[in-house]
């Protein structure tokens, strides 16, 4: 029983060493490289030490698939430049399905019905607008690109065992399920509305500059099916940008595990740990690398979870025809579903899943900008000196044996170690995911972060969009990132500005 990605609570952890004993998918070393390859990879991925000029190949931060097209609102929606002509056609078909508006059953458009019955959006594109970053509902009721995860702690010994064995990530609200759906098909009522109240917190930096951080408080109004369970916690999530996912999927697990230091054996204050989950098709333990808590191991599984939780569409991986409806929502379970016999036993069968996954896997990373400018190079040096690169690992070389040549043996610059880190009480949501505690988050990749304004028209960052700019995002860092945050806060203003310019160039 592997519950959907919205299920996010664990009290018991399985040591990595134990997981390695039972799974060939958590290797200690790369098995895809010749000795010559290994030497090349080690040389090219060493951390930068010279900040007088850009590094070799730094322009192409998405490898050979990097998009060099004009930077505009479509900067995150280009296909990888190294796809074949035939693959470009597959990408475009996937794009059409990514934009497809699903409708409620029954419908004359039989290939499009099955929406909900409870849902957050009618299309993937509705949440991932322009394939970019979501935002909180600022002065509007629109919460399409942000929602609340619902979960409670494991309590019984059986529940704790399921979590410890990676057979469950957490346990949903008994009435409202894993996620709060604010929309419903005709004849039903949405589950409720997310409410956010902000408190402004003044922060004084080392040079006397005053910055205000906004601290959010979350609640739910207009509950349609009675009260939430008092044990249920709320975790807000904005939708992340979509670029480079296929490249992340092809980072060899050994390269991610090499940076893990769950017990801080080297005493540097950084204790990143891997997220170990079960692969749905095989049942084997595998490395989680997608999602805010790294709870999902593959793009296809992430796609299936989004279809189920966000749109209410069943897939081979998550064959829940009524989406996130629970047994206590009897009216929801009585609604018609969109399964068509001629298309298969689920609403989004394999052909749809393959096309949407291919599209998601091949959205190109834009090329760097301004990387040779003096301020950007200075900011890169500040980034390293502050210790940011300890978690935001700059570069990797992907697997030689990747299924698609477009992602094979590519030097990429995502700026993430894809591990879980304790980010302190300030960012804690109190709702752990699998092995992740309530204050641990996956290191967010930084590539493309400087184009958020251009693509999505805002600069809201972090898992819930509380940060209104990059400076606020850095100042919210705590826990393992506290030392780096403090170094940033103590910098001279021109050095802080340079570091932000470096981030804006990614």
C-alpha positions as CSV (number, residue, x, y, z in Angstrom):
1,X,0.0,0.0,0.0
2,X,1.9,3.1,-1.2
3,X,-0.3,6.1,-0.5
4,X,-0.3,9.1,-2.8
5,X,2.2,12.0,-2.7
6,X,0.0,14.1,-0.5
7,X,0.4,11.6,2.4
8,X,3.3,13.1,4.4
9,X,4.0,12.0,7.9
10,X,6.5,9.6,9.5
11,X,7.6,8.9,13.0
12,X,10.1,6.1,12.3
13,X,13.1,6.2,10.0
14,X,14.9,3.3,8.2
15,X,18.7,3.8,8.3
16,X,20.2,4.3,4.9
17,X,22.6,1.3,5.5
18,X,19.6,-1.0,6.0
19,X,17.9,0.3,2.9
20,X,21.1,-0.3,0.9
21,X,21.1,-3.9,2.0
22,X,17.6,-4.4,0.4
23,X,17.8,-2.4,-2.7
24,X,20.1,-2.3,-5.7
25,X,18.6,1.1,-6.6
26,X,20.6,2.8,-3.8
27,X,24.2,2.1,-5.0
28,X,27.3,3.4,-3.2
29,X,29.1,3.9,-6.5
30,X,28.4,4.7,-10.1
31,X,28.2,1.7,-12.3
32,X,27.8,3.5,-15.6
33,X,31.2,5.0,-16.1
34,X,34.5,3.7,-17.4
35,X,37.6,4.7,-15.4
36,X,38.3,7.4,-18.0
37,X,34.7,8.7,-17.7
38,X,35.0,8.8,-13.9
39,X,38.1,10.9,-14.0
40,X,36.5,13.3,-16.4
41,X,33.4,13.6,-14.3
42,X,35.3,14.1,-11.1
43,X,37.4,16.9,-12.7
44,X,34.5,18.8,-14.3
45,X,32.3,18.7,-11.2
46,X,34.8,20.0,-8.7
47,X,33.6,23.1,-6.9
48,X,34.7,26.4,-8.3
49,X,37.8,28.1,-6.9
50,X,38.5,30.8,-9.5
51,X,35.8,33.5,-9.6
52,X,37.5,35.8,-12.1
53,X,35.7,34.3,-15.1
54,X,32.8,31.9,-15.8
55,X,33.6,28.2,-15.6
56,X,33.8,26.0,-18.7
57,X,30.3,25.1,-20.1
58,X,28.6,27.2,-17.4
59,X,26.5,28.9,-20.1
60,X,24.7,25.7,-20.9
61,X,23.3,24.9,-17.5
62,X,21.0,22.3,-18.9
63,X,23.7,20.5,-20.9
64,X,23.3,20.0,-24.6
65,X,19.5,20.4,-24.2
66,X,19.8,24.0,-22.9
67,X,17.4,26.4,-24.6
68,X,19.1,29.5,-26.2
69,X,15.8,30.9,-27.4
70,X,14.8,34.5,-26.7
71,X,14.1,35.1,-23.0
72,X,10.4,35.9,-22.7
73,X,7.3,34.6,-20.9
74,X,7.8,31.2,-22.7
75,X,11.3,30.7,-21.4
76,X,10.3,27.6,-19.4
77,X,8.1,26.1,-22.1
78,X,10.8,25.2,-24.7
79,X,11.7,21.6,-25.5
80,X,15.2,20.3,-25.0
81,X,17.4,21.4,-27.8
82,X,18.9,18.0,-28.4
83,X,15.6,16.1,-29.0
84,X,15.2,14.4,-32.4
85,X,12.6,15.7,-34.9
86,X,10.3,12.8,-34.0
87,X,10.7,13.5,-30.3
88,X,9.7,17.1,-30.9
89,X,6.4,15.9,-32.2
90,X,6.0,13.7,-29.1
91,X,6.8,16.7,-26.9
92,X,4.1,18.8,-28.6
93,X,1.5,16.0,-28.2
94,X,2.4,15.9,-24.5
95,X,2.1,19.7,-24.3
96,X,-1.5,19.4,-25.7
97,X,-2.4,16.9,-23.0
98,X,-0.7,19.0,-20.4
99,X,-2.9,21.9,-21.4
100,X,-6.0,19.7,-21.8
101,X,-9.1,20.8,-19.8
102,X,-10.8,17.8,-18.2
103,X,-14.6,17.8,-17.8
104,X,-17.0,16.1,-15.5
105,X,-18.6,12.8,-16.3
106,X,-20.7,11.9,-18.2
107,X,-19.7,14.0,-21.2
108,X,-19.9,13.9,-25.0
109,X,-16.1,14.4,-25.1
110,X,-15.4,11.0,-23.7
111,X,-11.7,11.2,-23.9
112,X,-11.7,14.2,-21.6
113,X,-14.2,13.3,-18.9
114,X,-13.5,12.1,-15.4
115,X,-12.7,15.4,-13.7
116,X,-12.8,15.3,-9.9
117,X,-15.4,14.9,-8.5
118,X,-13.4,17.1,-6.1
119,X,-10.4,19.0,-7.6
120,X,-8.0,21.9,-7.5
121,X,-7.6,22.5,-11.3
122,X,-8.9,21.2,-14.6
123,X,-5.6,21.1,-16.4
124,X,-1.9,20.6,-15.5
125,X,-1.2,24.0,-17.0
126,X,-3.7,25.7,-14.7
127,X,-1.3,25.0,-11.7
128,X,2.0,25.1,-13.6
129,X,1.2,28.3,-15.5
130,X,3.8,28.7,-18.3
131,X,5.5,25.7,-16.8
132,X,6.7,28.0,-14.0
133,X,6.4,28.7,-10.3
134,X,3.1,29.0,-8.5
135,X,2.2,31.7,-6.0
136,X,0.0,32.4,-3.0
137,X,-3.4,34.0,-3.6
138,X,-2.3,37.7,-3.3
139,X,-5.4,39.9,-2.9
140,X,-7.5,37.5,-4.9
141,X,-9.4,34.3,-4.3
142,X,-7.3,32.5,-6.9
143,X,-5.5,29.7,-5.2
144,X,-5.1,27.5,-8.3
145,X,-1.3,27.2,-8.0
146,X,-1.2,26.7,-4.3
147,X,-3.0,24.2,-2.1
148,X,-2.9,22.6,1.4
149,X,-1.7,19.1,2.1
150,X,-3.6,17.4,4.9
151,X,-2.0,14.7,7.2
152,X,-1.9,13.3,10.7
153,X,0.8,11.5,12.6
154,X,1.1,7.7,12.6
155,X,-0.4,6.5,15.9
156,X,-0.9,2.8,16.1
157,X,1.9,0.3,15.9
158,X,0.6,-0.9,12.6
159,X,0.8,2.6,11.2
160,X,4.3,3.2,12.5
161,X,5.3,-0.1,10.9
162,X,3.9,0.9,7.5
163,X,5.9,4.2,7.7
164,X,9.1,2.5,8.9
165,X,8.9,0.0,6.0
166,X,8.3,2.8,3.5
167,X,4.8,1.5,2.6
168,X,3.1,4.7,3.7
169,X,4.3,8.2,3.8
170,X,1.7,9.4,6.3
171,X,-2.1,9.2,7.0
172,X,-4.8,11.5,5.6
173,X,-7.6,13.3,7.2
174,X,-10.4,10.8,7.5
175,X,-13.0,13.0,5.8
176,X,-11.0,15.4,3.6
177,X,-8.2,13.0,2.5
178,X,-4.7,14.0,1.5
179,X,-5.3,17.4,0.0
180,X,-7.9,20.2,0.3
181,X,-9.8,20.5,-2.9
182,X,-11.6,23.8,-3.2
183,X,-13.5,23.0,-6.4
184,X,-16.2,20.4,-7.3
185,X,-18.2,19.2,-10.2
186,X,-21.8,20.2,-10.5
187,X,-23.9,18.7,-7.7
188,X,-21.1,18.7,-5.2
189,X,-19.6,21.3,-2.8
190,X,-15.9,22.1,-2.7
191,X,-14.1,21.1,0.5
192,X,-13.2,24.5,1.7
193,X,-11.1,27.6,1.2
194,X,-7.5,28.2,2.3
195,X,-7.1,31.3,4.4
196,X,-3.7,33.0,5.0
197,X,-3.0,35.7,7.6
198,X,0.5,37.3,7.5
199,X,2.5,38.8,10.3
200,X,5.3,41.2,9.4
201,X,8.5,40.5,11.3
202,X,11.3,43.1,11.1
203,X,14.9,41.9,10.6
204,X,17.9,44.2,11.0
205,X,21.0,43.2,8.9
206,X,24.6,43.6,9.8
207,X,24.9,47.0,8.2
208,X,21.8,48.3,9.8
209,X,19.5,47.7,6.8
210,X,16.0,46.8,7.9
211,X,14.1,44.0,6.1
212,X,10.5,42.8,6.8
213,X,9.7,39.1,6.6
214,X,6.1,38.0,6.5
215,X,5.2,35.0,8.6
216,X,2.0,33.2,7.4
217,X,-0.6,31.5,9.4
218,X,-2.9,29.0,7.6
219,X,-6.5,27.9,8.3
220,X,-9.5,26.6,6.3
221,X,-12.8,28.4,6.0
222,X,-16.2,27.3,4.5
223,X,-15.6,23.6,5.2
224,X,-18.1,21.7,3.2
225,X,-18.1,18.3,5.0
226,X,-17.8,19.0,8.6
227,X,-14.7,19.8,10.7
228,X,-11.2,18.6,10.0
229,X,-9.9,16.0,12.3
230,X,-8.2,17.8,15.2
231,X,-5.0,15.8,14.5
232,X,-4.8,16.9,10.9
233,X,-2.1,19.5,10.1
234,X,-2.0,21.9,7.1
235,X,1.0,22.2,4.9
236,X,0.9,24.8,2.1
237,X,2.6,24.1,-1.2
238,X,3.1,26.2,-4.3
239,X,3.7,24.5,-7.6
240,X,7.3,24.3,-8.6
241,X,8.7,25.2,-12.0
242,X,9.0,22.3,-14.5
243,X,12.3,22.8,-16.2
244,X,15.1,20.2,-16.2
245,X,13.1,17.4,-14.6
246,X,14.3,14.8,-17.0
247,X,17.9,15.7,-16.2
248,X,17.3,15.5,-12.5
249,X,15.8,12.1,-13.0
250,X,19.1,10.9,-14.6
251,X,21.5,12.1,-11.9
252,X,23.0,8.8,-10.7
253,X,21.8,7.9,-7.2
254,X,25.4,7.4,-6.1
255,X,26.2,11.1,-6.8
256,X,23.3,12.2,-4.6
257,X,24.1,9.7,-1.9
258,X,27.7,10.8,-1.9
259,X,26.7,14.2,-0.4
260,X,24.5,12.6,2.3
261,X,25.8,13.1,5.9
262,X,22.7,12.4,8.1
263,X,24.8,12.3,11.3
264,X,27.0,15.3,10.4
265,X,30.1,13.1,10.6
266,X,32.3,15.9,9.2
267,X,31.0,18.4,11.8
268,X,30.2,21.1,9.3
269,X,26.7,21.6,10.6
270,X,25.2,20.2,7.4
271,X,23.5,16.8,7.7
272,X,21.6,16.2,4.5
273,X,19.9,12.9,4.3
274,X,18.3,11.0,1.4
275,X,14.6,10.4,1.0
276,X,14.1,6.7,0.6
277,X,10.7,5.6,-0.8
278,X,9.2,2.6,-2.5
279,X,8.8,2.5,-6.3
280,X,5.2,1.8,-7.2
281,X,5.8,-0.5,-10.2
282,X,8.5,-2.6,-8.6
283,X,8.0,-2.2,-4.8
284,X,11.8,-1.7,-4.4
285,X,13.4,1.0,-2.3
286,X,14.5,3.9,-4.4
287,X,15.7,7.4,-4.0
288,X,13.1,10.1,-3.9
289,X,14.1,13.3,-5.6
290,X,10.9,15.2,-6.7
291,X,8.5,17.2,-4.6
292,X,9.1,19.7,-1.8
293,X,10.0,16.8,0.5
294,X,11.6,14.6,-2.1
295,X,8.8,12.1,-1.6
296,X,8.5,11.0,-5.2
297,X,11.1,9.0,-7.1
298,X,10.1,9.5,-10.8
299,X,8.5,12.0,-13.1
300,X,5.8,9.5,-14.1
301,X,4.8,8.9,-10.5
302,X,4.8,12.7,-9.9
303,X,2.5,13.0,-12.9
304,X,0.1,10.3,-11.6
305,X,0.0,11.8,-8.1
306,X,-0.9,15.2,-9.6
307,X,-3.6,13.7,-11.8
308,X,-5.1,12.0,-8.7
309,X,-4.8,14.8,-6.2
310,X,-5.1,18.0,-8.3
311,X,-7.5,17.0,-11.1
312,X,-9.2,13.8,-9.8
313,X,-8.1,11.6,-12.7
314,X,-7.2,7.9,-12.3
315,X,-4.0,6.5,-13.8
316,X,-2.4,3.0,-13.8
317,X,-0.2,4.1,-10.9
318,X,-3.0,5.7,-8.9
319,X,-6.3,4.0,-10.1
320,X,-8.6,6.2,-7.9
321,X,-11.5,7.1,-10.1
322,X,-12.9,9.5,-7.6
323,X,-9.6,11.2,-7.0
324,X,-9.0,12.2,-3.3
325,X,-12.6,11.5,-2.3
326,X,-12.8,9.5,1.0
327,X,-15.3,6.8,1.9
328,X,-17.0,9.3,4.2
329,X,-17.7,11.6,1.3
330,X,-20.5,9.4,0.0
331,X,-22.0,11.9,-2.4
332,X,-18.6,12.2,-4.1
333,X,-18.2,8.4,-4.4
334,X,-21.7,8.2,-5.9
335,X,-20.8,10.5,-8.8
336,X,-20.1,8.9,-12.3
337,X,-16.6,8.3,-13.4
338,X,-14.8,8.8,-16.7
339,X,-13.5,5.4,-17.5
340,X,-14.1,4.4,-21.1
341,X,-13.8,0.6,-21.8
342,X,-12.3,1.2,-25.3
343,X,-9.5,3.3,-23.7
344,X,-8.7,1.1,-20.8
345,X,-9.5,0.7,-17.1
346,X,-8.5,4.2,-15.9
347,X,-9.3,7.7,-17.0
348,X,-5.7,8.6,-18.1
349,X,-4.3,5.3,-19.5
350,X,-0.7,4.6,-20.5
351,X,-0.7,6.6,-23.8
352,X,-1.7,9.7,-21.9
353,X,0.7,9.1,-19.1
354,X,3.6,8.5,-21.4
355,X,3.0,11.7,-23.4
356,X,2.5,13.9,-20.4
357,X,5.6,12.4,-18.7
358,X,7.6,12.9,-21.8
359,X,6.6,16.5,-22.0
360,X,7.5,17.0,-18.3
361,X,10.8,15.2,-18.8
362,X,11.9,17.4,-21.7
363,X,11.2,21.0,-20.8
364,X,14.5,22.7,-21.4
365,X,16.6,24.7,-18.9
366,X,17.3,28.2,-20.2
367,X,20.9,29.3,-20.8
368,X,22.6,31.5,-18.2
369,X,22.6,35.2,-18.6
370,X,25.1,37.9,-17.6
371,X,27.4,35.2,-16.1
372,X,30.6,37.1,-17.0
373,X,29.6,40.4,-15.5
374,X,31.7,41.6,-12.6
375,X,28.9,41.8,-10.1
376,X,27.6,38.3,-11.0
377,X,31.1,36.7,-10.6
378,X,31.5,38.5,-7.3
379,X,28.0,37.2,-6.2
380,X,29.0,33.7,-7.2
381,X,32.1,34.0,-4.9
382,X,29.9,35.2,-2.1
383,X,27.5,32.3,-2.7
384,X,30.4,29.9,-2.2
385,X,32.0,31.8,0.7
386,X,28.7,31.9,2.6
387,X,28.4,28.2,2.4
388,X,25.3,28.1,0.1
389,X,27.0,25.6,-2.2
390,X,27.2,23.1,0.7
391,X,23.5,22.2,0.0
392,X,22.9,23.9,-3.4
393,X,25.4,21.6,-5.1
394,X,26.2,23.4,-8.4
395,X,26.8,20.6,-11.0
396,X,26.5,17.0,-11.9
397,X,27.1,14.8,-14.9
398,X,24.1,12.6,-15.7
399,X,24.1,8.9,-16.3
400,X,25.7,7.5,-19.4
401,X,23.1,4.8,-19.5
402,X,20.1,7.1,-19.4
403,X,17.1,5.7,-21.4
404,X,17.1,8.8,-23.7
405,X,20.2,10.1,-25.3
406,X,19.0,13.7,-24.7
407,X,19.6,13.2,-20.9
408,X,22.7,11.0,-21.2
409,X,26.1,12.1,-19.9
410,X,25.2,15.8,-19.7
411,X,27.0,18.3,-17.5
412,X,24.1,20.1,-15.7
413,X,24.0,22.9,-13.1
414,X,20.8,22.5,-11.0
415,X,22.3,23.9,-7.7
416,X,20.8,21.3,-5.4
417,X,22.0,18.2,-3.6
418,X,18.4,16.8,-3.7
419,X,18.7,15.8,0.0
420,X,16.6,16.6,3.0
421,X,17.8,19.3,5.4
422,X,16.5,20.7,8.6
423,X,15.6,24.3,7.7
424,X,14.7,25.4,11.3
425,X,11.4,26.2,13.0
426,X,10.8,29.3,10.9
427,X,10.1,27.2,7.8
428,X,8.7,24.1,9.6
429,X,5.3,23.0,8.6
430,X,5.0,20.3,11.3
431,X,4.1,17.7,8.7
432,X,6.9,15.3,7.9
433,X,7.0,13.4,4.6
434,X,8.3,9.8,4.8
435,X,11.7,10.0,6.4
436,X,11.6,13.8,6.4
437,X,10.8,15.5,9.7
438,X,8.4,18.4,10.0
439,X,11.2,20.9,9.6
440,X,13.1,19.2,6.8
441,X,12.8,20.1,3.1
442,X,14.5,19.0,-0.1
443,X,17.1,21.5,-1.3
444,X,15.3,23.4,-4.1
445,X,17.1,23.6,-7.4
446,X,18.0,27.1,-8.4
447,X,18.4,27.0,-12.1
448,X,15.9,29.3,-13.8
449,X,15.1,31.1,-10.5
450,X,16.1,34.5,-12.0
451,X,13.4,34.2,-14.7
452,X,10.5,33.8,-12.3
453,X,9.4,37.4,-12.8
454,X,9.7,37.2,-16.5
455,X,7.8,34.0,-16.8
456,X,5.2,34.2,-14.0
457,X,5.0,37.9,-13.2
458,X,6.0,37.6,-9.5
459,X,8.9,36.9,-7.2
460,X,7.3,34.7,-4.5
461,X,9.7,32.0,-3.3
462,X,9.9,29.1,-0.8
463,X,7.4,26.2,-0.5
464,X,4.6,28.6,0.4
465,X,5.6,31.7,-1.5
466,X,6.0,33.7,1.7
467,X,9.2,35.3,0.5
468,X,8.5,38.3,-1.7
469,X,12.0,38.3,-3.2
470,X,15.3,36.4,-3.1
471,X,16.6,38.4,-0.1
472,X,13.6,37.4,2.0
473,X,14.0,33.8,0.8
474,X,17.6,33.7,2.1
475,X,16.7,35.3,5.4
476,X,14.1,32.7,6.1
477,X,16.8,30.0,6.0
478,X,17.4,28.5,9.5
479,X,18.5,25.2,11.0
480,X,21.4,23.7,8.9
481,X,21.4,26.8,6.7
482,X,21.5,29.3,9.7
483,X,25.2,29.9,9.3
484,X,25.0,30.6,5.6
485,X,22.0,32.9,6.2
486,X,23.9,34.8,8.9
487,X,26.9,35.3,6.7
488,X,24.6,36.7,4.0
489,X,22.9,39.0,6.6
490,X,26.3,40.3,7.7
491,X,27.7,41.0,4.3
492,X,28.2,44.5,3.0
493,X,25.2,45.7,1.0
494,X,27.1,45.5,-2.3
495,X,28.1,41.9,-1.6
496,X,24.5,41.0,-0.8
497,X,23.3,42.7,-4.0
498,X,26.0,40.8,-5.9
499,X,24.9,37.5,-4.5
500,X,21.3,38.2,-5.5
501,X,22.5,39.2,-9.0
502,X,24.3,35.8,-9.3
503,X,21.0,34.0,-8.4
504,X,19.1,36.2,-10.9
505,X,21.6,35.0,-13.6
506,X,20.8,31.3,-13.1
